[in-house]
């Protein structure tokens, strides 16, 4: 593995899940791999779990970390080739990526979708330009269309708490007052498609994810129907893909409640966090013993650590 840009960079997901679980048992076993090496972490958008878990993972691997918030600590970057830089952007990605490659041994990047230009977002301008011009490995800490570190942590959580050989997993859209990107929904979908599971996506009309990602996954427009017999329920909001970046409805009919969870097979509840209580999900679901959101957050460290280990072992 030379970079970790999306889930397809993992050669074998099942092996990766097992290896992450093994890492948890002795987090410092591979500390020697990162000795005298540095992980650069570039944030174009806010972070709590991703930043702290990746830094902790780096410490477990013996890596030093250098963190920069591009929103207020760096020159604004230009990504277009051949442009006359007479505006607000002071530094081109060509120089920035080359310089960072001299200071760091690998770099992790977090850059959200604009939700205003579908073509630009799907081109993954920030992530792919760093990959193009950097000479060191690149790690995706959430991009415009993908969150593969979260998806790997979610896969580990499913394995740890799965009681059935072929569980029913439901990804359900939930309301939110802001337009949110598709990255988590996309990567969770791609991940579950690689597992032996019954998988369905529930959403109101107009909130279908990119059909090139959902492929043959059943799409259900009745949340109660989708929840029947579920073993895991993953709630997440995303804006419209077809009417890109738009919020089509704000009512709470799709909020996940304790009454709705009674339709499931005593399902475990999952969410990537942060979460808006009593908007996305009711308190009594989030605070219930079947909620796995804290366990998911813990697994973020070991998912990131597994990725760092692969990149360090590959030089």
NORBELKA-V80344 format. One record per backbone hydrogen bond with DSSP energy under -0.5 kcal/mol. CO is the residue of the C=O (numbers start at 1). NH is the residue of the N-H. If there is no record, write none. Layout:
CO,NH
CO,NH
This chain:
4,140
6,9
7,10
9,11
12,16
13,17
14,18
15,19
16,20
17,21
18,22
19,23
20,24
21,25
22,25
22,26
23,26
26,29
28,31
30,33
31,34
32,35
34,37
37,64
38,40
38,105
38,106
39,66
40,108
41,43
41,68
42,44
42,110
43,70
43,71
48,52
49,53
50,54
51,55
52,56
53,57
54,58
55,59
56,60
57,61
58,63
59,62
61,34
64,39
66,41
68,43
68,70
69,72
69,73
76,90
76,91
78,93
80,83
83,85
84,86
88,90
91,78
92,95
92,96
93,97
94,98
95,99
96,100
97,101
98,102
99,102
99,103
100,104
105,137
106,40
107,139
108,42
109,141
110,44
110,45
117,121
118,122
119,123
120,125
121,124
124,128
125,129
126,130
127,131
128,132
129,133
130,134
137,107
138,4
139,109
139,141
142,111
144,182
146,143
147,151
148,152
149,153
150,154
151,155
152,156
153,157
154,158
155,159
156,160
157,161
158,162
164,167
167,169
167,198
168,231
168,232
169,171
169,200
170,172
170,234
171,202
172,236
178,180
180,239
182,186
183,147
183,187
184,188
185,189
186,190
187,191
188,192
189,193
191,194
192,195
195,197
197,199
198,169
199,218
200,171
201,220
202,173
204,207
208,241
210,213
210,214
211,215
214,217
218,201
218,220
220,203
221,223
222,226
223,227
224,228
225,228
227,230
230,265
231,268
232,170
233,235
233,270
234,172
236,174
240,245
241,244
242,244
243,246
246,240
246,248
252,255
256,282
257,261
258,262
259,262
260,263
261,264
263,229
264,266
268,233
269,292
270,235
275,277
276,279
276,280
276,281
280,256
281,278
281,279
282,285
282,286
283,287
285,288
288,291
290,269
292,296
293,297
294,298
295,299
296,300
297,300
297,301
298,301
298,302
299,303
300,304
301,305
302,306
303,307
304,308
305,309
306,310
307,311
308,312
309,313
310,314
312,315
